[in-house]
Amino acid sequence: FSTAAAATAFARLMERDDDDSGGPVAVVGNAAEILSAATGLVMSSYTGVLIGATAIPAWSKNVRLLPGHFAASALGSAVGLLELAGHRQAGLRSLGIAASLAETFIGTALEIDRDPALDPLKHGRSGWMARAGGVLSGPVPLVLRIGAWRSDRAQRAAALAALIGSLLTRVGWISAGTASARDSATPLELATAPAIAS
């Protein structure tokens, strides 16, 4: 990712100094841009992969959900930053809708799941942050982007909500992991549950 992103930036810098915009520098720049976008999106899920691969119940129970959740959150916040910087391309809006739709589905799945390991995501300070982050990065920007897509003010509000929601989501997950790690009974209950059932 870093190499491709640096190559993209270098090619764009060289294109500004060169009048030949269709030359080999542009070809290399376009290829590097595609590669950096693809690898950057994969890299955005890496935090979710890392925290999911732990023994902390709130995280390990969501090992399959976390990478997609963090990728959608990262995409939503990147779109939000670009929109706040003044970009209004239709493709950017579509990416924002896709990210907020994914966040809405993920938030719904977490709310429906009654696993006791997820209690820190639903109660207390960590639950408040995780739920507020989920609403601000999912349904709020989704409704604003679809319902008032012609309104510049609504698009800015959606972008700001996605950014705040993404931040709250990440802080909420870290806080939920801390709360989950402090609860020594939960891992024991989860580890002995299959043995009791059989």
Secondary structure, DSSP 4 states (H G I P E B T S, - for coil): -HHHHHHHHHHHHHHHH-S-TTSHHHHHHHHHHHHHHHHHHHHTTHHHHHHHSSS-HHHHTTTTTHHHHHHHHHHHHHHHHHHHTT---HHHHHHHHHHHHHHHHHHHHHHH---GGGGGGTSHHHHHHHHHHHHHHTHHHHHHHHHTTT-HHHHHHHHHHHHHHHHHHHHHHHHHHHHHHH-THHHHHHHHHHHHH-
